[in-house]
Structures are given as C-alpha cells and as structure tokens.
Amino acid sequence: MKILKTKFKGTFLIKHKKIIDKRGHFVRDFCINTFKKKKITFNVKQTNFSFNKNIATLRGFHYQKKPYSESKIISCIKGKLLLVLLNVNTKSKDYLKHVKFILEESDNKSVLISNECATAFLTLKKNTLALYYMSNFYKKDKGTGIRFNDPKLNIKWPIKPKIISARDKNFLNL
C-alpha cells in the first residue's frame, strides 16, 4: 500500500497492491498499521456501500458540520466514478477549491478524504459500487451540503448529471 499526498491537507491517494493468482486477486483495502507509519490517524466508526444502477448518477456535495465532521476513505469496488472533493474550511487557503479523482474497479486506488472536505461523485459506468470507511457516525441533523452546480464553484463535470436526489438538487448555492 502506497499513500501519496494530494494538494489538500489531510487528503491522500492510496494505491493498493493487487496480488493475483489462479483464484483471482486479493487487495488489502485498509491497514491501521500502514497509516500509523505515515502518522495518519483514521479510526473506522462505520462503513457504507453506495450502489448506483445508472451512469450519470450524482451524489453530493455532502458533509457533516463540526464537531461531527468526518474523514472518509472512498474506494470504487465496481464500475467507475469521478470523485470531487470541495474544501469547506473557511479558514483554509484552499477554501472552496476542489480536486478530482477518477476511481474504478481495476485501478486499486482509494482516497482518504480530510474532514475539511465535502464530497460528491458522479458515476461514469452503470452498476457502480462505492465503499466508504467513515471516521465518525452519521448524524442526520448535522449533515448538510452544497449544490453540485453552484456557479461559484465552477466545477466541470465530464458528463451531465442525470440522476440526482431531491435533497441534492435543493441544496442552496453559496
């Protein structure tokens, strides 16, 4: 497992080692000891799956308000997605800047996301399955979001989002 810094503080690209044999393959997706060696603290409190039947399904931008904010590790188990992280820390030099990652089942990558980021993803293939490791418990009344197409963010989506929840459509612009 290789852990690489990104342009956002506390956010890392994780490259997993794939072991292949006649049975198929094996990947270690999470190892607390590897994180400790890199001086990264991440305690898993919850895991979630997000299955998305259709291409162009958009989820996000979601985050929880402090002190309930959470770090996440997101992997694409099946299919392909564009993961977009938006810095929501008003005190950060990267406030409202975003970074993008393509994750797909064959690339053996994950992204460890800082609790200073809201997350969104757009499916680029049918039947896309994402796995989330969460550092905090979900609290519905502390969850919020930002409109995915807010003109102030100037995010270029590679395809037009088609399937979006009512909640995500109704988040306010900044």
Disulfide bonds with the S-S distance in Angstrom:
none
